[in-house]
Amino acid sequence: MPETAPTSTAPSAASPRRMTGVGRVLVVVYAIMALGATGRSFVQIVREFDDAPLAYSLSALAALVYILATLALVFSASERWYRVAWAAIVFELVGVLVVGTLSLTHPELFDHPTVWSGYGIGYVLVPLVLPFLGLWWLITHRHARSAAEGAA
């Protein structure tokens, strides 16, 4: 009878670490924002796109950014996805700051609210806080990953 090699439950050095703690919560919040923004933009575009094409297009763009950021954070153990996460979250931060400011200084551009209008006031300012948390996590995650690779 052939012997089978014992299986180990410890992660190997070559396999990526599973996301835990704050990273997992961050991914869940990004996924919720992706679902919320996607649903909102879909309904807005289908029902009344002609009323506010700029606002509703920006909501759809925000939805795409949240979807991309969610995926990139999930797979951020890969160098490529880590960079995609950075790009998506920086884009999100710039978007929420620009749209948030314009919606306050030029309200005529945003007669209908977007996900990022008023810095995300319709989402309890989560769109304003989330990119800062995402960037913080990417920095600390990278630092922890570099330290673990240096110790190996």
VEXVOKE-585154 format. One record per residue (C-alpha): x, y, z; residue number from 1. Coordinates in pm, whole numbers, always signed. Example, Ala and Ser with C-alpha at 12.3 -4.5 7.8 and 13.67 -1.06 7.14 Angstrom:
+--------+--------+--------+-----+
|      u |      v |      w |   i |
+--------+--------+--------+-----+
|  +1230 |   -450 |   +780 |   1 |
|  +1367 |   -106 |   +714 |   2 |
+--------+--------+--------+-----+
***
This chain:
+--------+--------+--------+-----+
|      u |      v |      w |   i |
+--------+--------+--------+-----+
|     +0 |     +0 |     +0 |   1 |
|   +155 |   +335 |   -101 |   2 |
|   +227 |   +580 |   +172 |   3 |
|    +91 |   +931 |   +145 |   4 |
|   +290 |  +1229 |   +250 |   5 |
|   +160 |  +1405 |   +559 |   6 |
|    -29 |  +1721 |   +487 |   7 |
|    +57 |  +2042 |   +660 |   8 |
|   -194 |  +2307 |   +753 |   9 |
|    +74 |  +2575 |   +783 |  10 |
|    +92 |  +2817 |   +489 |  11 |
|   +400 |  +2773 |   +275 |  12 |
|   +635 |  +3061 |   +209 |  13 |
|   +539 |  +3053 |   -160 |  14 |
|   +163 |  +3078 |   -105 |  15 |
|     +5 |  +3419 |    -46 |  16 |
|   -121 |  +3497 |   +302 |  17 |
|   -494 |  +3504 |   +359 |  18 |
|   -641 |  +3842 |   +428 |  19 |
|   -751 |  +3882 |   +789 |  20 |
|   -861 |  +4152 |  +1031 |  21 |
|   -874 |  +4507 |   +903 |  22 |
|   -801 |  +4401 |   +546 |  23 |
|  -1102 |  +4172 |   +540 |  24 |
|  -1329 |  +4443 |   +686 |  25 |
|  -1196 |  +4690 |   +430 |  26 |
|  -1274 |  +4452 |   +145 |  27 |
|  -1628 |  +4400 |   +279 |  28 |
|  -1688 |  +4775 |   +298 |  29 |
|  -1551 |  +4822 |    -54 |  30 |
|  -1777 |  +4541 |   -177 |  31 |
|  -2080 |  +4703 |    -12 |  32 |
|  -1992 |  +5035 |   -172 |  33 |
|  -1950 |  +4861 |   -508 |  34 |
|  -2293 |  +4703 |   -478 |  35 |
|  -2456 |  +5025 |   -358 |  36 |
|  -2298 |  +5243 |   -624 |  37 |
|  -2370 |  +4990 |   -899 |  38 |
|  -2734 |  +4960 |   -799 |  39 |
|  -2778 |  +5333 |   -764 |  40 |
|  -2615 |  +5416 |  -1097 |  41 |
|  -2805 |  +5141 |  -1280 |  42 |
|  -3141 |  +5267 |  -1156 |  43 |
|  -3048 |  +5630 |  -1224 |  44 |
|  -2927 |  +5557 |  -1577 |  45 |
|  -3225 |  +5338 |  -1668 |  46 |
|  -3491 |  +5568 |  -1523 |  47 |
|  -3370 |  +5922 |  -1575 |  48 |
|  -3036 |  +5944 |  -1753 |  49 |
|  -3153 |  +6244 |  -1961 |  50 |
|  -3217 |  +6444 |  -1641 |  51 |
|  -2854 |  +6439 |  -1524 |  52 |
|  -2616 |  +6251 |  -1755 |  53 |
|  -2302 |  +6389 |  -1587 |  54 |
|  -2410 |  +6297 |  -1235 |  55 |
|  -2532 |  +5951 |  -1330 |  56 |
|  -2223 |  +5877 |  -1538 |  57 |
|  -2008 |  +5976 |  -1240 |  58 |
|  -2208 |  +5737 |  -1020 |  59 |
|  -2140 |  +5458 |  -1272 |  60 |
|  -1770 |  +5549 |  -1277 |  61 |
|  -1762 |  +5539 |   -897 |  62 |
|  -1922 |  +5194 |   -909 |  63 |
|  -1654 |  +5067 |  -1147 |  64 |
|  -1380 |  +5212 |   -927 |  65 |
|  -1526 |  +5041 |   -618 |  66 |
|  -1550 |  +4709 |   -802 |  67 |
|  -1190 |  +4737 |   -922 |  68 |
|  -1064 |  +4843 |   -578 |  69 |
|  -1245 |  +4551 |   -414 |  70 |
|  -1089 |  +4298 |   -651 |  71 |
|   -747 |  +4461 |   -627 |  72 |
|   -753 |  +4453 |   -247 |  73 |
|   -855 |  +4087 |   -246 |  74 |
|   -564 |  +3995 |   -473 |  75 |
|   -316 |  +4255 |   -342 |  76 |
|    -66 |  +3987 |   -241 |  77 |
|    +32 |  +3994 |   -608 |  78 |
|   +255 |  +4287 |   -703 |  79 |
|    +39 |  +4369 |  -1007 |  80 |
|   -286 |  +4375 |   -807 |  81 |
|   -114 |  +4576 |   -533 |  82 |
|    -36 |  +4845 |   -791 |  83 |
|   -390 |  +4828 |   -932 |  84 |
|   -523 |  +4875 |   -578 |  85 |
|   -306 |  +5184 |   -534 |  86 |
|   -420 |  +5330 |   -866 |  87 |
|   -788 |  +5260 |   -802 |  88 |
|   -785 |  +5400 |   -450 |  89 |
|   -589 |  +5712 |   -546 |  90 |
|   -833 |  +5765 |   -835 |  91 |
|  -1120 |  +5720 |   -590 |  92 |
|   -969 |  +5975 |   -350 |  93 |
|   -916 |  +6232 |   -627 |  94 |
|  -1268 |  +6165 |   -757 |  95 |
|  -1439 |  +6211 |   -423 |  96 |
|  -1240 |  +6528 |   -349 |  97 |
|  -1299 |  +6684 |   -692 |  98 |
|  -1666 |  +6586 |   -725 |  99 |
|  -1729 |  +6667 |   -359 | 100 |
|  -1578 |  +7013 |   -395 | 101 |
|  -1749 |  +7085 |   -729 | 102 |
|  -2084 |  +6973 |   -592 | 103 |
|  -2051 |  +7235 |   -320 | 104 |
|  -1896 |  +7517 |   -525 | 105 |
|  -2094 |  +7457 |   -847 | 106 |
|  -2417 |  +7289 |   -736 | 107 |
|  -2575 |  +7357 |  -1077 | 108 |
|  -2352 |  +7082 |  -1218 | 109 |
|  -2499 |  +6832 |   -974 | 110 |
|  -2874 |  +6894 |   -956 | 111 |
|  -2897 |  +6521 |   -897 | 112 |
|  -2661 |  +6365 |   -642 | 113 |
|  -2382 |  +6123 |   -726 | 114 |
|  -2206 |  +5874 |   -500 | 115 |
|  -1929 |  +6130 |   -445 | 116 |
|  -2146 |  +6447 |   -420 | 117 |
|  -2089 |  +6639 |   -100 | 118 |
|  -1795 |  +6409 |    -30 | 119 |
|  -2032 |  +6113 |    -12 | 120 |
|  -2283 |  +6263 |   +229 | 121 |
|  -2552 |  +6031 |    +90 | 122 |
|  -2338 |  +5741 |   +207 | 123 |
|  -2260 |  +5892 |   +551 | 124 |
|  -1922 |  +6022 |   +424 | 125 |
|  -1792 |  +5666 |   +376 | 126 |
|  -1665 |  +5760 |    +26 | 127 |
|  -1448 |  +6031 |   +185 | 128 |
|  -1302 |  +5815 |   +461 | 129 |
|  -1266 |  +5488 |   +270 | 130 |
|   -978 |  +5582 |    +37 | 131 |
|   -771 |  +5710 |   +331 | 132 |
|   -826 |  +5379 |   +511 | 133 |
|   -751 |  +5187 |   +192 | 134 |
|   -422 |  +5369 |   +137 | 135 |
|   -328 |  +5327 |   +503 | 136 |
|   -395 |  +4954 |   +478 | 137 |
|   -193 |  +4922 |   +156 | 138 |
|   +102 |  +5100 |   +319 | 139 |
|    +91 |  +4889 |   +635 | 140 |
|    +23 |  +4569 |   +438 | 141 |
|   +323 |  +4636 |   +215 | 142 |
|   +541 |  +4711 |   +518 | 143 |
|   +431 |  +4389 |   +690 | 144 |
|   +484 |  +4189 |   +369 | 145 |
|   +832 |  +4339 |   +317 | 146 |
|   +928 |  +4265 |   +678 | 147 |
|   +807 |  +3905 |   +646 | 148 |
|  +1002 |  +3858 |   +321 | 149 |
|  +1313 |  +4011 |   +481 | 150 |
|  +1289 |  +3774 |   +778 | 151 |
|  +1257 |  +3468 |   +555 | 152 |
+--------+--------+--------+-----+
***
